Amino acid sequence: MTSSPNTEASAGTDSNASSQGTIAVVLADDFEDVEFTEPRDALLEAGYQVEVIGSDSGTVTGKRGTEVTIDRPVSTVDPDSYVGLLIPGGFSPDRLRTDDAVVELVADLVRRPVPTAAICHAPSLLIEAAVVEGRQLTGYRSIRTDLVNAGADVVDAEVVIDDALITSRHPGDLPAFIDALLGALRADTNPSHGLADRAGVTEQASTT
């Protein structure tokens, strides 16, 4: 942790945001800072509210020293309040996958489905939520074998879109990742459609 961390008072404090809806962000200590801050800022700029959800109230600290206030502990959350889900990477997803309430929330939102964006190590939380079998996605290279073993079709691309599920590999993919999340939120006009209705279309911005 740096000696002078960048303290975020609250992720969703933009009082000028329009009523586009609220995006849930599940977060724990040691998240990858830019994988939270850059999508968060883009969502706020696009008019969405952002609510940070954690295992408990208080603050969490990123790998690079960014401190973020938890807006709502998971025990107080109503899943129906959210139009999207963001899961930053780092070590945060590994910490959250041991919290049954967080895992249940993730499973609920993915299966509903709402646009869900998971980057880097974040798909490990999707594995715990049992929502990757038969899905096409990507992630950081160290978790790809785990994804395959969980039944996922893993692609090495900067962004992979499978219905409402959006995944990317690492911070270098953030521009494509953010564009895909915002595009999915704008296009999500039929939130009642389920997994069985997936079109099975994957968009790959890179096949490196």
N, C-alpha and C positions, 0 to 999 in steps of 0.2 A: 504494500500500500504506500502511496506517495505521502510525503509529509503535509502536503496541502491539497487534499482531495477536492475534486469538483463535486460539490454537494447539490443534488437536485431536490428542491423543496418538495415537489410532487410532480409526477409525470403528467397529470391531467389538469393542471392549473390554468390552462389557457381559457380565460373567461370569455374570449371573443369567438371561440369555436362555434360553428353552426351545428345544428342538430342532425348531423349525418349518422350518428350512432356512436356507441362506445365499443372500443377495442380492448379486450382483456390481454394483459401481458403477464405471464407467470414468471417470477423472478426469485432467485436466491443468491447468496453470496458467490463471488468469483464468476459472475457472468462476464462475457466478452463485451466490454464497454460499448464499442461502436455498433455492435449488433443489436443493442438496445437504443442508444441515443439517436442514431441516424434514421431507423424506421420510425421511432417515436416522433422525431421532429417532422418527418414527411407526413405522418398521419395527422398531426396537429395542424400543419399548414393546409392540408386537404379538407379540414373542417371536422375531423373526428375527435371525439374525446378519447383519452387513453387512461385506463385504470390499471395500476400495477397491483397484482395479487401475489401474496406470499403465504408461507406457512403460518406466520404470525405477524402481528403489527410491529412497527419499528422501522429500521433502515437496513438495507443490504448494500454491500460494497463490491464493485466490479474488480476485475483483475488489474486494471490500470488505475484504480483509486476512486472511480466515480461512485458517489453515495446517492442512493435513491430511496425515498420514503415509500414504504408500502401503503398504498391507498386503502386496501381492504384485505384483511386476512381471509383465507379461503373458506373458513367456517361461516362467514357471513355472506357469501356470494350467491346470487341468483343467476344461474347460467342463461336464463332467458333474457337477461339484461344486455347481452353482448351480440354484436353483429360480426365480430371477427376475433381471431386469436393470433397473437404473436408470441413465439417462443425463441428468445435469444439463446445463443450457445455459450461456450465456456464450460466451466464446471457446474454452473447453475442447474442444467437439466438433470445431471447425475444426482445432485442433492435433492431435487424435487421428486425424482422417481421413487423415493422411499416414503413420500407423503401420500397416503391413499386418497385423501380428499382432493389433492391437486391432480392426481392421476385420473380420478373419476371425472373431474371438471373437464380435463383435456379430452377424455373419451367422449363425453357428452357433446362437447362443441364440435369435434371432428365428425361424429356420426350424425349430427343434426342435418346437414352440415353447415357450418359457417366458414367463410374463407379463413384458412389456417396456414400460417407461414412459420416454418421451422428452419433454422439455419445452423450449419456447422455441426456441433454435437447435439443439437436440440432433437433430432429424430430419435435419440435414445429414449426420450420421454414418450415419444409416440409408440415405441416398442412396448414400453411398460403399460401403456394404455390399450394395447392389443388392437391397434387400428392400422397396421402396416401390411398385413397379409393381403396379397393380391394387388397392392398399390405400386405404382411406379414413382420412385423418388430418388433423391440423392442425399449426401451428407458428407461430413468430414471423413477422410479416407480410413481413419482408425476405427470407425464404427460400421463400415460397409459390410464386413463379414457378419456382424450382429444383425444388420438389416436383412441380409440374405437369409440367415438362419431363422429369422422371424417371418419369412415368406414374402419379402418385398422384392420387386424387380428394380435393381439399383442401376442407375445411369450416371455416368460421369459427365455432368453438364452444369453450367453456371446457374441455371434455374430449371426445375422440372415441375410441371403443373399437371396434376392428376385430379380432375374435377375441381373441388375447392381446396385441395391440399397442395401447398407450394413449398418446395424445399430447395436449399442451396448449400454449397459446400464450405464456404469460408468467407471472411470479411471482404475479400476481393470481388466477391459476387454481389455485394450489397446493391449496386445500382440496378441490376436486373431483378434482384429479389424484391426490392421496394417497388419497382414498376409493376411487377407481377401481382403483388399484394394489393396495390391501389387499383389495378385493373380488375381484379377479382371482386373487390368490394363494390366498385361501380357497377359491375355486371350482375351482382347477386340480387336479381329481382325475383327469384323463386326459392326462398330459403327452406321450403318444405321438401325439396327433392332429396332423395336418400342415396345411399351408396349403390343400390341396385340400378340407379338411373345414370350412372357415370357414363360419359361419352367415350372414355378411354383414350382421350387425346392428350398427348404429351408435347409440350412446347419446349424445345431445347435451343437456348441461345448460343450454346457452345457444345462441342462434342470432344473437347480436348481430354 
